[in-house]
Amino acid sequence: MEKMIDLDGSFRFVFVEDSKVRTLNPVSNYYFKLDDLSINLLISLKWLKWAYFFMKSIKNGVDEIEDNNSLEKIITKSIQDFKKNNLGYEKKIIIIDNEIVEDDDKFVFLVENFYSKSWFDENTKVHIKLKLNIGEYLLLTNSLFPTLVKVRRIYKNKCPIY
């Protein structure tokens, strides 16, 4: 779809431990909402593929590190006993303009059948969010900060290419 910019393959998703390390990219202006425990982006339609990749990467990345970052492990000096509370974990949800996107097929369907309509242009604002569990939310707002970084290629006996 010509209204959207394809993801640049030289960018990779990472978690960084210092919020100041986040690099500028089309999805770097994300924000958090406490009332629904979500990470959000309000972007132009042209960056929607980047935003979906970013949210999906956060969702998968948090799943990979979840065991080492449970509430009991990241909050060790609280007056609350999280073992007693047993909050459990719910499935994370990606939402684009109030439409739940369960998988890549649903994303492609939205792009091809909704955002391709003539009344949308490349600068139409789109809201995308990832709803998280409390432990994941706390982790992403305090310890691990999601970002996209541009990978530099290093060739033998040559300078890095950016």
C-alpha angles and dihedrals in degrees: 000000000000095000090069132064115229118237113269106240092216090070120088131189117241141161113234126197096218117062090208090064093068109120127221112260136136092281101040095103096073121142137195129236117205097196093067100019094241142143112222143193129192104196143156114268090246089070097047095107089053092048094049091049090049095050093044090050091052090048093051094039094054089050090055094053098033097103093057093044107049118146090257090056100043097040106047103151102046124127087231122081105222092190089065094046094053096193094179124202129274127203111272115244130213113205126188115192091336093311115119111230108203097176147349092280091059090048092052090047091054092047095047100038106030114019092042091068116117095245090066120078130184092269097051108127116245126189117213125178140177115211112214141189118256095257092049091047092051091047094051095045095047115018117016119038119198119226144149118243129194112238116228118216115221117202125195111274092355136100120261116270116224 
